[in-house]
Amino acid sequence: MSAVPQEIGTQEKVILIREQKRRDRRALTPLPTFRGAVLEAQATTDHEFLLSGPAETGKTFGGLWKLDSLLRATPKSKAALVRKVRQDMGSTVLRTWERISSIRGKPRVFGGERPEWYEYPNGARLDVAGIDRPGKVLSGELDWIYINQAEELALGDWETLTTRCTGRGAVTDHPMLFGDCNPGPPSHWILGRQSLRLLHSAHTDNPTLYVESGTLTDQGRRTMTILESLTGVRRERLYLGKWVAAEGTVYEFDRGRHVVPRFEIPAGWRRLRVVDFGFTNPFVCQWWAIDPDGRAFRYREIYRTQRIVEDHARDIVRLSQGEKIEATIADHDAEDRATLERHGVHTIAAEKSITPGIQAVQARLAAAGDGKPRLFFLEGSLVERDEQLVASHRPVCTEDEFEVYAWPKDAAGASLKEVPVKQNDHGMDAMRYLVAHVGMNHETWAEAVPVWKTPRKRVF
């Protein structure tokens, strides 16, 4: 360790020693090994490209390493780290970014626990933004934009980003719009965009899973066991890396149509809560608002495992402060309902008939006379991401369940449209309880507006 000058004060001496220790630790940290598509990405200068592949191939780490390298090598450059929903970044891509910073030296962070931007010693800057809340970040010209989980974006989102990364006013000679994605349906716009290059990553690209000879590491055995145990379309995409459509699903769900940007719910709209109990499986509480035209919007959601109802009850009360909740419809577990009651959350037993309930939900997801469905999901509704669900690649919110909520199949592989497979259905059940409670008749939804309603306000 370098000698510390004796003439400086004690506090300054402590700071210098700490900084030297950090430098020493970084010097002893081995640099990562890149292989395959992740290695190729380090030298790629295509204007648009994505690292595509199944889960856990190291594509996000490799892509962010490239972004960090560009910023360190280019003084005064500007970049943005983007995901569809800003709220989803803290426990996912920003953690990976922090891992890279701990290896290479951390840039200065602004924004506290919710980082807004990072500033490098050479004057380079990285902003953090969501498509749902772009702020000023995506209003100006940038040298590079990195998109995490690009499969979540609509084509219009991507095209908007291309206009912020044209090279006009850029510091770099090679402006790039790049990122990572998991496979989606074969009709996804990513596969049809001619100007977008895909670099196909594999599990063997990840040195934490496989050694150079192709042998699994201990971590690799654990990870691959989890991925191999996935079912349906999630197994095809996240384990096998295939761009396949969900087959035999119960509902026709389109994120581009059913998931809409957040807006402030008018005070006069009906508000209801729906609860499906769980502990090992997710506990789900959904908040729904119904507009004067009978359209329902899920605007808040708890989707958590390994937490007792007592704790959920406190959260429900806290999150509902200032809202006029018409009713809370709940699963039939008497003990769990009694726990909610003790905290002032009075419940109504859900109507649980499966077939009529599914048919009612199917009708409301379908386009009505105006060409729009009658069930919507607001972006950024999840109160908190369940890290255990993330790690096991299971659904983390109701929207994720739609692609895996499916009919059973017979020996020939044909769907048996009787009762859906009882798996990944906790948000599905809660949604069905809501529809069954309010009623299938459109007039029931449109007319039963509370007496405290405010003047009609169209938001969608």
N, C-alpha and C positions, 0 to 999 in steps of 0.2 A: 504493500500500500504506500502511496505517495506520502511524504512527510507533510504535516500540517503546520503552517507558519505559526510561530509562537506569539507573534505580536497581535494577532487577532483576538477578539473576545471569545468567551466560552460558548455563547450561542452560535456564533458564526462557525466556530470550530466543530460543533456537533453537526451542523448542517453539512459542512464539507465532508466530514467522516461518513455521514449517511449517504451522500451522493457518491462518494468513492466506493462504498460497499455495493451500491446499486450497479455501478459500472463494472465492478469485479464480477458480480453475479451474472450480468449480461455476457461478459467475456467468457464465462465458463459454460453458458447455455449453448448447446449445439444447435446449429442452424437446421431448419427442417429439410427433409428430403422430399423432392418433388418427382413424380413419375407421370408417364402417360399424358393425358389431356391437361392435367394440372401443370405439368412441366412445360408443355407446349404453350399454355396460356401466358407464361412469364415473358415470352418473346413476341407474342402476337400484337400486331398493330392495326388489325381490322377495325373499322369505325364502329361496327356493331358485332358483338359476339357474346355467346353465353357458354358457360360450362354446364353441360347438361348430363344428368345421370341419376341413378338411384340414390337413396339416402346414405350418408356416411362414407362418401367417396373422398372427402377432403376438399370438395370443390369450393365451398365458401371460404375456407381457410386460405386456399391457394389464390383465389380471386382477390381476397382482401390483402394478401401479401403483395400482390402486384400493385394494387392501388396505393398501398403504403410506400412501396418502392418508388412509384412515380412521384408522389408528393415529396419524398425526401430528396429526390434527384432534381426537382424542378422548383427553384425559388419563385415565390409570389404566385404560384399556381393555385387554382381553385377547383374543388371537387365536391361532390355530394354523395352521401351514402343513403340509399332510398329503399323503402319497402312500401307495399300497398297501404298498410295501416301502421302509423307511427307507434301506437301502443304496443305492437307486437315486437318491437326491436330490442327493448331493454333486456329481455331474458334470452334472446337468440343471437342475432348478428352482432350486436354491440358487445356481447360477451366474447365472441370470437375475436373481435377487433381489439379488445383489452388484452387477450392472450398474445396477440401479435405485438402490441405496444410493450408488454412486459418483457418480450424477448429483445426488441430492437431499441427500446427507449421511448418513454411516453411523451407524446406532444402535450402541450398545455391544454387542459380541458375547460370548457366554459358551460355552465348550466347545472353544475352540481350533480346530484344523483340521476338527473334526467339530462344527459349531455345534449347541448344544442350545436356546438361546433368544437373542433380541435384546431390548434394553431401550432405550427412547426417553427423551430428556430430560424429556418430560412425564409419565413414569411408565408409559406404555403398554408392553405386552410382547407379543412374538410367540414362541411355542414351535414347535419343529420336531419332527415325529413321523411314524412310519409306522403304518399299520393293524396291521402285523405286530408292532410293538413300541411300543404306545401309552404305556406307563409311566403316570405320573400326569397327563400332559398332557391326555388325553381323559377324565379321570375327573371333572372339574369343569365348571362353567358358563363358557361363552365368549361373547364378543360376536360374533366372526366366525370361521368356519372356511373356509380355502381349500383345495380339493382339486385337486392337479395330476394330470392324466390320469385323470379320474374313470371312464373306461370300464374301467379295471382293477379297480374295486371291484365287489363283489357287492351286491345290493340290501340285504342285511342290514347290510353295512358302512355304507352311506349312511344307513339308518334309525337305526343306533346314533348316528351323528354328529348327526342331527336332535335327539336327546334332549340333546345338549350345547350346543345353540344355540337355546334356547326363548325367551330374553329374561328368564327368571327370574334376578334378581340382576345383570342386565347393566347396563353403563354407557350403552350406546347405546340410542336409541329404535328402531333398525332392525337387530336381529340378523339375520345372513345366513349361509347355508351356500351357498357358491358356488365356482366353479373353472373348469377347462377340460377339454375332452375331444376326442379324435379319434373319427371314426365307427367303429362296430363292426358286428356283425350286426343285421339288422332286428328280431330278437327280443330285443335288449338291453333290460334294464329301464329304461334312461334314456328310451327313446322312449315307454314306456308309463306313466310316472309323471305323473299329472295335475297335481300340485303343483309340478312342476319346469319352469321356463321355459327354453327353449333360444334363445340368440342365435346366429344362424348367420353365422359369419365367412367371409371369402373372401380369396384371395391379394391382391386389390387393396386390402384393408384395411391391408396392411403397407407402410409408406412406404419400407422398405429394398428392396422388390421392385419397386414401381411408383410413379412420380411421380403427381401429382394428375391429370394429363391421361390416365393409363392406359398410359403408355409404360413398358416394362421398364427398370430400372436395370441396370448391369453385374452387380451382385449378384443381381438378379432373374433375369437370363438364366442365370447359373450354377445358381441354386437350382432354377429351373423345369426346366432340363435334367435335373438329378438326379431330380426327382420324376416327370417324364414318362417316364424310363427304367425306373421300377419296373414290376413285372409282377404279374399276377393280382390277388388281392384287395387287396394293399397299394397297387397303383396306383389301384384304384377308390376306396379310402378316403383315402389320404394325398395323392393328386394331384387326384382329382375330387371328393373330399368326400362320397362316397356311403355310406349305411348299407346294406351288402350282405353277404350270406353268402358264405363261402368255398365255391367250387364245384369239384368234381372232386378234392378232397383225398384223399390216400391213407389217412389215419387219422381216425377220429372222436375228437376231442379236446375236452374241456370243462374250461376252467380251474377252474370251480366244483367239479368233481368230481376232477380229476386233480392239481391244485395244492393242497397242504395246508400249514398252518402248520408252522413249524419246531419240532422237538423234539430232545431229546438222544438220539442213537443209542445203544441199550444195547451194552455192550462185547461181548456174546456173539454179536451178529448177524454174519452173513457180510458181508464187505466186499470189493468188487471195483472195479477201475478199468478204464476203456475209453478208448482213444485213437484219434482220427482225425487224421492229420497234415495240416498246411496251413501256408501262409505268406501268399500273396496271398489265398487263401481261409482261413477260420478254422481254426486248430488247436483241436481240442476234446479235453479230458480230462474225463471224468465219473467221479465217485465214487458207487458204489451200495451200499446196505445192504439185505440181505434178511432179513426177520423169520422166525420159526419157522413161520409159516403160509404162507410162500412169496410174500409181497408184497415188491416191490422199491421202494426209495425213493432217488431221485437226491438226494444231500444236499450235493454240492459240484460246481462246474464251472468249468473254464477255457475261455473262448471268445474267442480272440484272433487278430488278423491281425498281419502285419509283425513277428513275433518268432521268432527261430530256436529250433530244438528244444533246443539246448544250454541256453538260458535257461529254457525250459519244464521241462526235466528237473530243474533246481535247484528250481524252484517246486514241482513234484510231490513231490519228496523232502521239502522243508520242510513242505508242507501235510499230508503224511501222517504226520508225526512222532507216535509213540505209538499208531498204528493198526495192526491186524493185517490186512494186505491179502492176501487169498487168492490173487489172480491179477490180472495186468494184461493185458488183451486189446487187441491193437493192429492197425492197418492193416498192410499187407504191405511197406511201403517198407523195404528192408534197411538202407540207410544211416541213416535216422531211428531205426529200432529199435536199431541198434548204438550210436547216441548215447545213448539211454535206458539201455542196458545199461552203458555206461561210468560212469553215475551210480548204478548199483545198482538200476535199475528194469528188472527182468527181464520180458520180454513173451512172450505166446503169440499166434501168428498167428490173426487173426480168421477165423471161418467167414463168407464173404462172399456166399453164395448169396442172391440178391435176393428172388425170389418166395417161397420157403419162409420166409425171414426176415421179410418183410413180413406174411405170414399169421400167423406166431407173435406178432409185436408186436400186430397187430390183435386177436388173441384175448386178450392180456393187458391191453389197454386196455379191453376190453369188461367189463361187469359179470359177476362170478362168481356162484356160488350164494347168497352172502350179500348180493348187490346192489352189491358194490364191485368196482372194477377191481383188477388186480394190478400195475400200474405207477403210481407216484406221483412227483411232483416237489415237493420242499420249497421253500417261498418263501425268497428271499434266499440262494440257493445260489451265485450268480455271484461269483467271486472278485474280478473287476475288470471294469468296463464298458469296451469298446473304443470310444473316442471317434470313430474313423474310421467304424466301423459305424453309430454313432448319427447322425453327420453325413450319411451317405449313406442313412439310413432303411432299412438292411438289418437282418435279425434280429440280436439281440445275445446270444441264449441259445437253448437247444434249444426251449423252450416257444414262442418266436416263430416257429420253423420250421413248426410244425404247420399253420398256416393258408396257407402258401405251398408246401408239399411236395405236389405235385399230379401227376395223370396227364396225359400229353399228350392233345391233342384232334385229332379228324379234321377234314376240311374243313367238316363240318356243325356243328362245335362240340361233338360228343359225346366223352366221355372214352374213351380207349383204355387199358384196364387191363392193360397189359403190363409196361412198365418205367417208373417215374416219371421226370419231367423231372429231369435232372442239374443241379439248381440249388437253393441254400439247403437242403442235405441233410446237412450235416456232423454236426450233432447227431443227425439221424435215423439216419445210418449207425452212429454210435457206439452208440446205443440198440439198434439191430438186432444189432450184434455181441454185446452183453451177452446178449440173449434167446437168440441162437443158441448161445452158449457154455454157458449154464446148462442149456438144453434146454427143449423145449416142454411136456414132461410135468410136471404140477403136483407130483407126488410128488418129482420131481427137485429142484424148488425147495424144497419144504417139509422134506425129510428130510436133505438134504446140509448139515446145520448143523455147524460145526466142533466139535471135541472140547472146546474151551475155552468153550463156550456157558454162559451164566449162566441162572438160572431164567427161565422165560417171562415176558415183560412185554408186555402189550398197550398200545399207545399210540394206536391208531386203529381 
